[in-house]
Amino acid sequence: MLPCQSTCAAYRAGCHKTCAHWEQYQIEQRADRAAKKRYLLYHSQRCAQTIHQLRGMQCRYPVW
């Protein structure tokens, strides 16, 4: 089901393929997904860096 199907007065089957509002909605969704992807990538790299640093501070071999 399309999100505009219940709210658009001009809705008809297949109209989303040529609808300017639908295209704008898709552009906004793409930008939102790209922003989320950048956010996750940035924080994933930061966490990996922190884990790498913490593992580097650990003793490699136990001292008896």
C-alpha positions in Angstrom: 0.0 0.0 0.0 1.3 3.4 -0.9 1.5 6.0 1.9 -0.4 8.6 -0.3 -3.2 6.1 -1.2 -5.4 7.0 1.7 -4.8 10.8 1.8 -4.6 11.8 -1.9 -7.8 12.9 -3.5 -6.4 12.3 -7.0 -5.2 8.8 -6.3 -5.8 6.1 -8.9 -4.0 2.9 -9.7 -0.5 3.5 -11.1 -0.6 7.3 -10.6 2.5 7.2 -8.3 4.7 6.6 -11.3 4.1 10.1 -12.7 3.1 12.0 -9.5 5.4 14.9 -8.5 4.5 14.5 -4.8 5.5 10.9 -4.9 8.8 11.6 -6.5 9.5 14.3 -3.9 8.6 11.8 -1.2 11.1 9.3 -2.7 13.8 11.9 -2.8 13.3 12.7 0.9 13.3 9.0 1.7 16.6 8.5 -0.2 18.2 11.4 1.6 17.0 10.1 5.0 18.4 6.6 4.3 21.7 8.1 3.2 21.9 10.2 6.4 21.2 7.1 8.5 23.8 5.1 6.6 26.5 7.9 7.1 25.6 8.0 10.9 25.9 4.3 11.3 29.1 4.1 9.3 30.7 6.9 11.3 29.8 5.4 14.7 30.7 1.9 13.6 34.2 3.1 12.7 34.5 5.0 16.0 33.5 1.9 18.0 35.9 -0.3 16.1 38.7 2.2 16.8 37.9 2.2 20.5 37.8 -1.6 20.7 41.1 -1.8 18.8 42.7 0.7 21.3 41.3 -1.2 24.4 42.6 -4.5 23.1 46.0 -2.9 22.5 46.1 -2.0 26.2 45.5 -5.5 27.4 48.3 -7.9 28.4 49.0 -10.3 25.6 50.3 -13.1 27.8 49.5 -13.7 31.4 52.3 -13.1 33.8 52.8 -16.0 36.3 
